[in-house]
Amino acid sequence: MSPVEFCRQQLCNRRNRRPGPPAAQRIHGPQLRCRKSHQSSSITRCPLHKYLVLTVALGQDNQDTTTMAFKEFTKEEVAKHVKAGDLWVIIDSRVYDLSRFGAMHPGGLSVLLENDVAGQDATEMFFGLHRYEVLQRPQYARLQIGTVVGEKQIIFPRGVGALSEVPYAEPTWLTAGYHSPYYKDHHRAFQKVLRTFVDEVLFPDAQALQEKGKKPGKAVFDALTSLNIHAMRLGPGEHLRGRTLMNGTVKSEEFDCFHELIMAQEMSRIHARGYHDGVAGGTAIGLPAIKNFAKPALRQKILGEVLDGKKLVCLAISEAFAGSDVAGTRTFAKKSADGTFYTVTEIDERLKKWITNGHFADYFVTGCRTEKGMIVLLIERGEGVETKHINTTYGPASGTAFVTFDQVKVPAENVLGPDNGGGLVVILSNFNHERWGMCCSSVGAQRHVVEECLKWTTQRKVFGKPLNSQAVIRSKLAAMIARVESAQAWLESVTYQMCQMNYKQQSTLLAGQIALLKKHCTETAQLTAKDAVQIFGGRGITKTGMGRFIEHNFGWNAAYLASLDILAYLTRNGIQRAEDIFSRRGCKDGKVYDISRFKDLHPGGASVFLDEDIGWSHHRVLNPTLNHSSIAGQDATEAFYGLHRHEVITKPQYTRLQVGVVEGEKSVIHSRIVGELSKVPYAEPTWLSDGYFSPYYTENHRKFQKAVRKFVDEIITPDAIAREADGKPPSKSVIEAMEKMNLHAMRMGPGKHLKGLKLMDGLVTPEQLIITQEFARCGQRGYGDGLMSGSVIGLPPVLNFGSAEIKAKVVPDVLSGRKPICLAISEAFAGSDVSGLRTSAVKTEDGKYWIINGTKKWITNGTFAHYFTVGCRTEGGFTVILVERGEGVETKAIKTSYSPSAGTAFVTFDNVKVPVENTLGPEGSGIFVMLSNFNHERWVMCCSSARSHRLIVEECLLWVNQRKAFGKPLHSQAVIRSKLAAMIERVESTQTWLENITYQMNNMSYKQQASKLAGPIGLLKMHATRSAQETAADAVQIFGGRGITKTAEDVLGDLGVRQAIRGMPKNARL
């Protein structure tokens, strides 16, 4: 028996009735017989109606009414019925008789008598005001009297258990044509069965009970218990052994965190957060403490009762005057003289508050103070335990309550974990899992909001056009999609880590990641809810109608998730009081330097050394009583690193100043070894960090990354720093070194152009994401573009559309680095708007040559390019032509803010004669030629941008550690940690989304990429660009004036940040 059949049978058995008829029959009120009386009654009056009619509300049968025999009418016949008492309308090919209904219409009869409604096809008008489900309600469905001759129904709701066809309404792994390394066939089977169960059982019950404040019905709890959903919400583990999950859809040993993620996101589809928590939400956060810390006999008893659906448990920690600050808990437990029980009561009537499921729970996992400290007790409902319901914004069905304990006696055996003040460990033990679960639900809910907004902007008309024709609306939609996709990608990455790690590893390595992910999901949920309300307007704050799901999400995010902004403060002041590693370490580096001759050459003058400790000399002038010792003859390590990067003392002119070492001391500060990974938290992507895992990368990728990192450190970075200083293009030796390794060819991505080439001395196959991101580590964007980046965007049109002769001539020279190529499209008066381009190409009379005239601007690599892929206006339209440097071609460098090394230029073509064989693609097909590489070009930009973000994060983490402000490390300031948290969120969400899209590219053909990835890559680029701007702005604020100093400007939750800070290596310095 399927889960749905089981639930329907349970519901019917409870009321002694047979299961209901098919959906199409239910709409028209067929007869249902009672087993005892054998008398008929309309199903619309049956107590089971709120459950059985659910398939109508969700459209299980897409042809629910068309399966019935209806009379056909012509439009002319319908048009005759246009007055009160005789009123027909057409909605999606179906004819409705509103003659009797008109007077009962909520908007009044006059609305229905409008000229474009009465007797007309009112489909567009109807769907501009109503949801589809209105037509499926029995009281309205029975108003249908026929269909229109020659027309068919074209609007269908999503079928029960089916996937949505709205773009981005489903995560990538559920979208046709996309791929995922995370999900297996049993995950897909699990999702399908669970979606059906949610649609047929949970959704209708949730919508019926959400506002009534009633807890989910017993039949629903019974169904949840039968399918072992309560047990699965605790995650994988021994508690699942021997249980049949979802009627055998998945084996207990197969069940992993991705099944749990699926379950959380599917259950979020009920659009009723209060009800969602009411379905044993308290059990999900309260039972783990019992499972992990209760004594064996107690654990077996409680787990059996709760997982079998007989009892409910909740977590009772928060108090009115302490919130979740356990240090301020006033609930007191006093141990009896004989040590056999505790007496629990509130001091000064400080009762537990905001306890999810507290109103109907049977057990309370309660945080209490004792004379020895914090403990956790399992308290059973009974004498002295009182609960009072609290009305909350997000829904009364959650059973949120005040809980009062008045002289409650609790057996000593009910202590969970240590009884000597170790209760904090018990409470914290499930924080990772709890926060991760919230992220799963939040991202799922955000995706549903995106779906609602996409539907609404398509059907809603303003000024005679769809709402999505407005640029500002599309901008909001793009931002919403980018947020949900990046959050989903990061969530799946963290979930994969959870599947690969044991509990101890998760506690050590994932606490920061999950805290930052939760903060990220919170902020994205709030922004998405706000944008959705603006898109829906007044409907977005109306509890019924078109925007009812938007209103629910807006209220929930504003009231519930907003409290998560306090996470950083609570973490700093209560939970994470572990002393930072930096506050414990010394600041000596054990080296002695003789600066006797250098002091007069120092940019700050000799007085810096001879007068006062660095940073205090001006105080001596203002207050001569300040007694600061001179740094001369002293350990100036801390003062030095407050002003200089470590690389300063590695330069030859400074290293020769060292004359010795301090006796008994060792050097503890070292720069990163060439080719090695950084030890700074979040400085490397997850797949390169110790202890983490990835399904995307193999051992070959790791070898390749190491080789490229060494090449960048030894060859590229030194030249980049030198060339950024003198403004020249990359050195010829660097270009030749790249040619030897065939890096130019690999930067073009995989393809036939690599055939027969020896890559990186034959080390491994290429991976362009790795190359691009490692190149970005040089920290010089202009130089990076100068490394023939013009080829990455200028050569693909030649590869894809050039003749065999052209490719044979051009490609080898370009890929070898001997003759660079660039893309020349943009112009001063048109930018990249090809319709406004003025550069023209006119054929000679004999038709053998093009004569090209015009000027291009902002052309990357233009100053030193040998070939130019040029966009021109021709008689046949926009055309792309390959031009070789020669007579009539002139280039002039443009000074840009980001670097002269990129060779950005004006390019002028003065009567340049080019063979027509150099035309790339047919004449007039230039748009197609240019668009063919847009996906790849934008993706490359995202790769580089994501790595640059990460480099900034690394620099900022190093700086806030070594920089002192008001006598304390800069990271001790809450506002600084908040900025760091936001920076890390942005880089991690961008990287995980980027890797997801890269995986799609590796598993799709070019044609598939063009049709399926153009949108996602465009959104990723937008997300990466905005993230880059915000990260750069935060970095400048963290560095202060140093952030806008030429030598530094190019290298630029709290729990997550503090964990990153604690994980910093002792010897790390800028």
N, C-alpha and C positions, 0 to 999 in steps of 0.2 A: 504494500500500500504506500503510495507517495505521501510526502509530508502534507500536501494540500488535502488529499483525500482523507488522511488521518484526522486533520484538524476539523474538516467539515463533519466527519463522522462523530468526533467528540462533541462538537457543538450540537449536533442533532440528538445524540444519545442523552445529553444533559436535559434536553427539553422533550425527550420521548417522541422525536419526529424523524421522519425519513429524510435523507439528503435531498437538497433542492434540485430542481430541473436545470437544464442548460441555460446559458446566459440569455439567449434570444427569447426563450419562453418567459424568463423571469421579468423581462422588461414589460411584458403585456399582462402580467398578473395571472398566470395559470393557477391551477388548483393543486394544493398539497394536502395529503391526507394524514391525519393524526393516527398513530398506531392504536390508541385505546378507543377513541370515539369513532374513527373511520368517517369523520365528517370533514367536509372540504372547507377550506378558508383561503382567502387570497394571500399569496406570499407577501404582498406589500404590507399586510397587517401582521405578518408572522413575527414573533420576537426574534427570530433568527435573521431578520431582514438586514440588520446592520452588518452582518457577516456575509450573507449569501449574495447580496446585491453588489458586493465589492468588485466582482469581475465586470459588472456593467460600468462601474465608476472608472475602471482602468482599461476597459476595452479589450477584454480577453478575446472576444470574437469580433474582429474588425468589421465584419459584415452582420453586426448584431440585428439590424433592422432590415437590411436588404435581403436577408434570407426569408423574410415573410413575404407573402403575396400582396402586392400593393397595386392599386389602380394607377394607370399612367394618365397624366394631364399634359396638355400643351401649355406653353407660357401664356398664350392668348387666353386660355380658359382661366388660368390662375389670375390674370390681370383683371378679370371681371369682379373679383371679390376684394373690394377696397374700402368698405365702410364698416362702421361699428355694427356688430351683430352678424357681419358677413365678411370676415377678414382672413385672407390666406397670405402666406409668404413662402418663398423658396429659400432653403438653406442647403447648400451643397447638394443640389439635384433633388432634394427631398421636399415635398410639399407639406406644410403644416397648416392646420385649421385653428386659428387663434380667435375665432368668433366669441367663444365663451371666456377664453383666458384673458382677452384684452383688458377687461375691467380690473382684473387682479394683477396686471403687470406692475411691478414695483415702480417703474418709471412713468406709469400712467398710460392711458389709452392713446393720448395724442402722439406719443413717440412712435407707436405702431402705425398710425395713420399718415405718417410722412410719405411724400410722393415717392421717395426712393426705397420705401419699405413695403407698404401695403401693396399686395399683388405683384411685387417685384422680387428679383433675386437679391436677397438681403444678406448674402453670405459674408461679404466684406464688412458690412455694417455690424453684423452679429459678432464676428470674431474680433472686432475692434473693441467690443464691450464685454464679451463673455468667454469663459473657458469652455473647451469642448465637452467637458464632463456634464455641463448643463443639459445638453441634448440627450445624455444617456440616463438621466434620472427618470424613473418610471412616470412621474407626473407630467413630464414634458415629452417623453418618447411616445406616449400614447396619443399625442396631438398630431402625429404624422398620419396623413390620410393617403399619401401616394408619392409618386416620383414624377420627374419631368421626362417627357418623351425624348429619347435619343441622348440623354445625359446619364453619366455615372458618378457615383460618389468618388471624390478624389481626396478627401481629408479623412484620415484615419488616425485614431490615437495609438500610442504604443501598446502592443499586445502584452498581456500578463506574462511576465518572465522574459520578455524579449528585450533586446538591447535598443537603445535610442539611436536614431539615425541622424540626430542633430550633431553637427561638428563639435568636437570637444566635450560632448555630453558624457562620453565614456572615456576612461583612461586609455592610453595608447594601446596597452596590451589587449584590450577588448575591442579595439577598432579594426575593422577588416583591412588587411593588407599590411599591417604593422607587425613588428616583431618584439620579443622580449626574452631575455635570458633567465628571467626570474620565475616565470609561471609555467607549470607543466599541465598535462591533460587533466590531472585530478583537480588542479586549481580551477580550471575552466568548468569542469563538471560541477564542482562545489558551488561556484558562483551562479551557475544557471539554476540549480535547484534552490539555492538560497534566495535568488531574485524572485522566483515564483512564490516562495513562501512569504516573503516580505510583501509582495503585491497582493496576494490573496488573503493573507491572515493579518499581518501586522498593520499595513497601511489603513485599511478601513477601521480597525479597532482604534488606531491612534487618532484618526481624524474625528471619530465619534467621542472619544474620551479626553482628548487633549485639553479642551476648554472646560469640560465638566469637572475636572479635578479628581476623577476616579482613577484608581489604579487599574492596570490591564486586567481583563477578565480572567477567571480561573481557567476557562477553556484554552485561552492563549498561553497561559503559564504551563498548562498541561502539555500543549503542543511543543513549547520550547523545551520542556523537560524531556519529552519523548525523543526529540531530535538531539538532545544533549547540547543544546546551544549555551545553556548556563555554564556547563563545564568547559566548552570551547572558548568562552570569553575570558577564561583565566590563562589562555595561551597553551602552548604545548607542554607536556609533562606527564609524570606518572599517574596523575589523577584521571587521565583519559584511558589508561590501560583497561581493556575489557569492555569499554563502552562502544556502542554502535553509533557512529556519528552521521547525522543527516541520512538515516536509514541506509547506511553503508556506502554512501557516495564517496567518502574518504576514509581510509583506514587510520586508526589512532596513531600508528607509528609513522604515517605519512604527514600527519597534521603538523604544520609549522607556522611561523609568524606571518607568512603571506596569506594563509587561510584566515588567520585572525584579522589581518588587514582587510581582506575581502569582506569578512563578516561585518566589521565596523563600518565600512563604506556603504555596504548594501543596506544595513539597518538605518543609516543616516538618511536614506531615501524616503522615510516615512514623514519627513517634514514636520516633526513634532518632537522637539528636543526634550520637553518635559516628560512625555510618554516614553521616549527613548531611555531616559534615566530611570523611569518608573519600571521598565522591564528589567528588574534586578540590577540596575546600575550600581546600587550600593554594594551588591554582592561582588561585582567585579573589582571594587577597590577595597572591600572589607575582608573578603574570604582569603586572599593571599597571605595575610598575617596569620590566620589560623592554619592554613596549609603548611606554612614554613616554620612556625614557631610554637604551635600548640603541642602539648604532650600527646603521645600516640593514641591513647584511648579517646581523649577529647577530640583530637583531629579526625579520627575515623567516624565518630558519632556525628559531628557537625557537618563534615563533608558529605556524608551519606544523606543527611536530612536536607541540606541546601541543594546539592546537585540533583537530588531526586525530586525537587520541587515542593518539598513538604514545609520548609521553613525559609525565611529570608534573613539576610544579615546586612548590616550597614556599618560604615566607618564613622565613629563619633569622636572627632578631634577638635573641630572649630568651636570657639566660644564667642559670646557676644563682645567681650571686652579684650579678647586676645586674637580673634580671627584664627589664622593657621599658625600663629607664633606659639609653638609648643612651650617655649620658655615662660610664657605668661599664663599657662593653664591653671585654672583655679579649682577644677574638679579634684577633690582630695580623697585618697584611699588610705584608711588607717588599718593596719594589720592587728588582728586580735592577739591577746596575750599568749594564747596557746598556738598561734601561728596557723590556724586552720582556715581562716577566712579573712576577707577584707570588708570594711564598711565604707561604702562610697557615698559621698555627698558633695554638694557645691558649697564653696565658701562664699558668703555674702550673696547667695542665690545666683552665682555665676553659672548658668546652665549652658548645655551644649546647644549650638545654633547652626542653622543651615545644613542640617544632616540629611543627605539624600537618602530616600526610602525610609527615613526615621519614623514616619507616621505609621507605617504598617510593618516594620521589621520585627523579627522575633529575637534576634541577637544583635548586640551592640559591641563592636570592637572599639573600646574606649580608652583614650589617653588620660592618665591620672597622675597627679603628683603624690609622692609619698615622702616620708622622712629621709629616704635614701636617694630620692630623685624621681625621674620619670619612669613609669611602667605602663604596660598595656594590659587591660583586663577584658575578658570576654564576659559580658553581662547579658543574662537572659531576661526577656521581658517578664515582669512579675510585680510583686508588691514593692512599692516605692519607685517604680519606673513609670513616668508619665510622658506622653508625647502630645504635642499640639501642632497642628498644621500651619505652615507659613505659605502665604500666597506670594509667588515669585513671578517675575516678568516673563520668564521663558516657559512657564507652564506648570499648573498645579498637579498634573498627573505624576510628577516625580516623587510625590510624597515627602517633600522637604519639610523638616519639622524642628521645633524646639524639643529637646530631650532633657528631662529633669530626673536626677537621681537623689532620692531622699532616704537616707539611711538604708541603702540597698546592701544586703549581705551577699558577698560573692566568694565562692570556694577558692582557696589558695591555688588549687589545681588549674584554675582558669586564667592564671597569669600566662601571657604569651611572651616567650622569650625570657630574658633575665629579670629577676625580681629585685635587683640591687641598683636600679637606676638606669638600666640599659634600654629603656623603652624607645628612645629616639632611633636606635638602629632598626627596631621593628617597623616603625612608621616609615622610615626612609627606604626600607628594603624594596618597596614596590614603586617608588617614585618614577624610575625610568619607564617601567611598563605602563604606569598610569598616564604619564605625560605623552608617551608614544601613542597610546590609545586615543587620547584627546586629539592628537594630530591627525590620526586616521579619520576620525569622524569629521573634524573640521574641514579637511581637504575634500572629503566626499560631499559635504554640504555646500562648499564653495562651488564645486562642479555643477551641482544642481541649480544653483543661482545663475551660473553662466548659461546653462541650458534654457532656463526661463527667460533670460534677457535676450538671447538669440532668437527665441521664438517670438517674443513680444515685439522686438524691433523689426521683425519681418512682416508681421501682420498689422502692426499699428501704422496708420497713415497720418502724416502731418503735412500741411500745405500741398496736399494731393500726391505726396510721395511717401514711400516707406520710411519709417523712422531711421533705418540704418543707412539711408542716403545722406544723412547729416554727418559731416566729418567729425564733429565733437563726440557724437555717439559711437562712431567706429573707434575713435581713440580710447574711449572708456572700455569698450568691449575688448580691444586689443590688450589693454592693461590687465583686465580681469582674467583673460585667458593666459597671459604670460605668468601671472601670479599663481594660478592653479596648476599650470603645467610644471613650473619650476618647483613648487612645493611638493607635487606628486613625485617628481624625479628624485628629490632629496629624500623624501619619505621612503621610497622604495630602496634607495641606496642604504639608508640606515637599517631598514628591515632586513636587508640581505646580511648586513653585519650581525644582526641579532641571531639570524639563522646559523651563522658560522661560529658564534662565540658562546662560551659557557657563561653562567651568571657572574662569576668573578671578573671575567674579561669585560663583560658589558658594563659592570659597575665602574671599572677603571677607565675604559676607553670610550664609552658612549654617553656618560652622564652629561658631558659638555655638549656633545653633538645633539642629543635629544632636547636638552634645555634650549639650545639655540633654535632648533627646529620648531619647538613649541612656540617660542617667541615669534618666529617668522610666520608660522601659521596663524597666530593670533592677529598679527598686524595685517597680513594679507586678507584675512576674513573680515576685519573691520573695514578695510579700504574697499573690498569687493561689495560688502553690504551697503556701504555709503554710495558707491557708484550705481548699484542696482536700484536704490531708491530714487536717485536722480533720473535714471532712465525710465522708471515706471511712473514717476511723478507722484501724485496723490494716491494712486493705486498701491504704491509701494509701502504706504503706512496704513492701508485698509486691511482689516482682518479677514475680509471675504473678497471674492471676486478674482479679477485677473492677477492681482499682486499679493495674494494671501500668503504664498510661500516666501515672497520677498519680505513681507512685513514680519513674518516669524523669524527669519534669519537675521533681519536687521535688529529686532528686539533682543534676540539671544546674544548676538555678537556685542551689542552695545552694553548689555547688562552683565553678561556672564564672562565673556572672554576679556573684557576690559580689565578685569581684576588681575589678569596675568601680567599686566605691566608692572605690578608690584613685585613680581618674581625676583628681580634683581635685588631689590631692597631687602626682601626677606632672606634671600640667600646670603647676602653680605652680613646681615646683623643677627641672624639666628642659626640657620642650618649649617652653612659652611664657615665655621670659625677656625678651620685648620690654618696654621700660620703659613704665610707665603714663603716659598723657598728663598725668595730674594731678600727678605728681611732678615734671614739667618746667615747669609753668606758674607764674607769679608770682601774688601775691594782692593786687595793687594795683587800685583802681578809679578812681583819678584825681580824685575829688571831695573838696572841702574843706567841712567843716561847722563852724559856730560854735555850740557847745553851752554857751556861757558861762551863759546864763540857764536852760537846760534841765537842767543837771547836778543841780540840787537837786530837780527833779521826777522824775528817773530812778527807776524802781522799785527799782533795786539800790543807790541812794544815790550821792552824789558821789564817794565813796571809790573806786568802781569805775574812775572816770576818772583820779583824781589819784594813787592809790597805785601799784598794780602792773598789769601786763598781765592782762587778763581770764583767770580760771582759775588765777592764780598768787598772788593776794593772800594767801590763807591760808598759803601756804608761807613768806611773809616773816615771819609771826608765829612759825612753828615754827623757821625757820632764817634769821636776819637776814643771813647771809652770802650768800644767794642774791641775785644782782644782775640784776633784771629791770627794764627801763625802763618808765616810766609810759606809758600809751597817749596821754596828753595831748600833742598836738603830733606824734604819730606816725601811721604808716599802720596803722590798726586794722581793715583789711578782714577779715583772717582771724579776728580775735577777734570782730568783729561777727557774721559769718556762722556762727560757732560757737554763737551764742545766739539769733539772730533770723532770721526769714524775710525774703526780699527785699522783700515787700510792705510791710514796715514803713516803709522809706524812700521808698515811693511815696505814702504817705498825706500829705495836704496839710499837716498840722501838723508833719511832719518834713521834707518837701521844702523848706519855706521856710527851714529852718535852713542850707541850702547857700549858701555865700558865694562859691564859686569853684571852680576846677579846678587841678590840679597842672600846672605848666608842663612840656610835653613828654610828658605822659601822656594816654591816652585811656581812657574808661570801657569796660571789657570785660565787665561783668556786666549782663545785661538780663533782665527777666522776659519770659515768652512774650507775643507780640503778640496782641491780641484777635482771635479767630477763626482764628488760625494753629495749626498742628500743633506738638506738642512734639518737640524734637530728642533727648530722652532715650531711649536704647534701651528697647524693650518698653513705652514709655509709650503708644504707639498700636498698635492691632491691625495685623497684617501688611499688610492691604490698603491701609492708609493710610501705610505706611512706604516711604521712598524705595528704589527698586530691586526691590521685591517685587511679586508678581502675585496675582491672585485671579480665579477663574472665576465668582464670585458677584456681583460688583459692576460696574456700568457707569459711564460718565461722568456720567450723571444722578445716580447715588447719590453720587458725589464732590461734585457741585455742591450736592446736598441737604445732605450732611454739613457742608459749609463754611458754608452758611446757618444751619443749626441751631447749629453751634458758635459762630458770631458772636452769635446770639440769646441763647444760654446765657451767654456771657461778658459781654455788655453788659446784659442784662435780668435774667436769673435769678440768677446768682452773687452780685452785689452785694446783691440783696434777700434771698437765702438767708442770707448772713452776718449781715445786720441782723436778720432775723426769728428766726434761731437764738439770737441774743443776747437779744431781748426776749420770745421765746416766743409771738409772735403768728402767725396764719395768713399765708400769702403775701399780698402787697399786692394791692389791687384793680387797680392799674395793670398788674401782671404778668398777672393773669387776663385782663384786657382785651386786652393785647398778644398773648396766646396765642390768644384768640378771633379776633383780626384775621387771624392766620396759619392759623386752623383747626387748631391743634395739638391741641386737645381732641378733635376728631373723628379726627385721624390716630392718636392714641394708642389708639383702639379697633381699629386694624388695618384692612386693606382690606375693602370691602363696599359695599352699596347706600347706607349712610348718608353716603358721601362724594360721591354723585352730585350734580353741580351746584355743588359747593363749590370755591372758589379756594384752592388749597393753597400755603402759603408764598409768597404774592404771585404764584402761578401759575408758580413756578420749576420744580418737577418733581413726579412722582408720589411718593407717600409710601413710606417704608420704616420700619416701626415699630421694628425692631431699632436702627437708627441714632438715632431719636428717643430711645428709652429709654436707650441708652448715652451719648448726649451729655448728656442731663439728669442722668445719674448723675455727670457730671464736676463738678457744683457742689459735690460733697463733703459734702453735708448730706442724709442719708437721710430725716430727718423732714420737712424742707422738700420734698423730692422727692415724698414721699407726700402732703404738703399741697397739691401742685399738682393737686388733683382726681384723685388716684390711686384714690379710692373709686369714681369713675366707670368706671374700667377694669374693675373687678370687679362694680360694681353695676348698670351700664347694660345689659350683654349680655342678662340675663334679660328685660329690657323689650324690647330689639330683637328677640329670638328668640321670645318667648312672649306679649308684650303684644298687645292688640287694636289694630286700626288707629287707633281713636280715642285710646287711651292713648299710642301712639307719636307721633301727631300733636301731642299736647299736651306730652309730656314731653321727647322727644328733642331738638327744636330748642333748648329752654331749657338743657338739660344740655350739649349740644355747644358752645353759645355761651359757657358758663361762668357764665351768669346764675343758674342754679339747680343747684347741685351735687347729686349723688346718692351714696349709699353703700350698702354691703352689710351688713346687720345679721343675722348668723346666731349668732355666738358668745355664750355665756352664762357666767356665773360658775361655775355648778355642772356645766356640760356641755361647756364649750369649744366645739369644732366638732363634737361628737358629736350629730348631729341626733336620734338616738333618745332622748337625755336632755333635749331642750329642754323648757322649762316655759312659754314664751310661748305663749298660747293664742289662738285665733280662733274665736268662736262666732257662728253666723248668727242674725240677728234672726228673729222669728216669721214675718215676711213674706218672708224669704229675700233681701232686697235689700241687706243690709249685713253686714259682719263687725264684731264687737266684739272688739278686741284688747287683751289685758292681758299684761304681762310686762316684763322688763328684759334688755337686751342689754349686753354688755361688750366692751371692746377694739375698738370700732367706728371704723375709720379714716375721717377726715373727718366723724365724727358730730357734732362741735360746731357745724359750719357748714353741714351738708347740708340741703337743702330736701326731698329725697325719700329714702325709706328702702326698700330691697328687703329685706323682712323674712321670715324663716323662722318658721312657726308650726305648733303642733299643732292639727289640726282633727279633726272626727269622721271625715273620710275619710282621715286620715293627715297626713303632713308636707306642708305647702302653702306656697308663696311668694306674698306679697301686697305690692303697692306701696302705701306709706303716704306721704302728704304731710304735711309739718310743719304742725301746727295745734294745736287744743285737745286736751289730753291727752298731747301729745308733749313730753317734757322731756329735755334733754341736759346732761351734766355732764362737764367735761374730766377726763381721767386723765393724771397725770404719768407719763411713761414714760422709760426710760433713754436712748432714742435721739433724742427730740426732742418738744417741745410743739407744734411747727409743723404736725404731721400732723393735729392736731385729733382725737386718739384720745379716745373718750368712752364713758361709760355712756349708754344711751338707754332711757328708761322710757316705756312705753305704758300709759296709765291710762284704760280704757274708751274707746279711740279708735275712732271710727265710720268705717268705710271701705267704699265701694261694692264689691259683689261683682265689678263689672266690672274692678276693679283686681287680680283674681287672675291671676297669671302662670302659664299652663298649667292643665290640669285639676286639680281638687282631689285631693290625695293624690299628685301627681306631682312634689312638691318636690325629691326626690332627683335625678330626671332633669334638672330645671330647673337645679339648682346644678351638677351634674356637667358640663353642656353647655359650660361655660366654663372648666372646670378646666385643660384643656390650655393654653389661651391665657393664663390667669392665671399658671400656673406658668412658662410660657415667658417671660413678661414679667419675672418675678422673676429668672429666670436671666440675662436680658439686663442688667438693672440690676446684679446681683451680679458678673457677669464684668467689667463696666466699673469697678465699685468696686474690685475686686481690682487691676485694672491701675493705677488711680490710686494705690493703696497701694504697688505696685511702683515707680512713678515717684518717689513721695515718699522711699521707702527708698533708691533709687539716688542721689538727690540728697543725702540726708543722709549716707550712708556716704562720699561723696566729700568733703564739706566738713567733716565732723566729724573732729577729731584725737583720738587716744587713744595715750598713751605716745609722743607725738611723731610718730606716723604716722597716715595716713588710716585711718578705721575699716575700710575695705574690705580693708586689708592683713591683717586677721585671718581665718584660714581658716574659723573657725566662722561668721563673718558672711557670707562668700561662699557657704558651704553653705546658709545660710538663704535668701539671695537666690536661689540656684539653684532651691531647692524652691518658692519663691514664683512664680518665672517659669514653672516647669514647670506649676504648678497653673493659672495664668491662661491659658497658651497652650493647654493641653489642654482647658480649659473653653470657650474662645473657638472653637476649631476644631470641637468637637463641637456647640456652639450654632449655628454657621453651617451645619453639615451638616443639622441638624434644621430650621433656618429654610428651607433649600433644599427640604426635603421638604414643608414647609407651603405653600410657594409653588407646588408642583406637585401638590398633592392637594386634593380636594374636602373639605368639612367632614366628610362621612361617612367618607371614607378616613382623615382625620386621627384621627377618634374611634376607629377600629378599629386603626390601625397605629402611632399616635404616643403614645398614652396611656402605654404602658410606657416607651419611650425618654425622653419628657419627664419622667416621674416620676423616672427614674434620673438624668437630667441635673440636675434640681433637687437631688436628694440629693448628687450630686457637687459641684455649685456651692456648696451649703450647707456641706459639710464642708471644701471648699477655702477658703471664706471664713473659717471659724473658725480653721483652721490658719494662714492667711495673716495674719489679725489678731493671732494670738498671736505669730507670728514678728516682726511689725512692732513690737509693743510691746516685745519683747526687744531689737530693734535700736535703738529710740529711747530705751529705758530709761525713766526717770521722765517724760521728755517725752511718751512714748506714752500716759500716763494723765493728762496735763494737758489741761484742757478746751480750750485753744486749739489743741491738736495732735491729740487722740485721734481726731477724726472724719476726719482726712486722713492718714490714715496711708498637674553640673557646673562646676565652677570655670572651665573654658574659656569656657563661655557667659557667665558672670558677668564674667569678666575682659575678654572682648571687649565686653560691654555697657559696662563701665567705661571702656575705652579709647575707645569710640565716643561718650562723653558730650561734649556741646558745652562749650567752654572757659568760656562765659559763663553756664552754667546754675547757678542758685541757687534755693533754696526761696523 
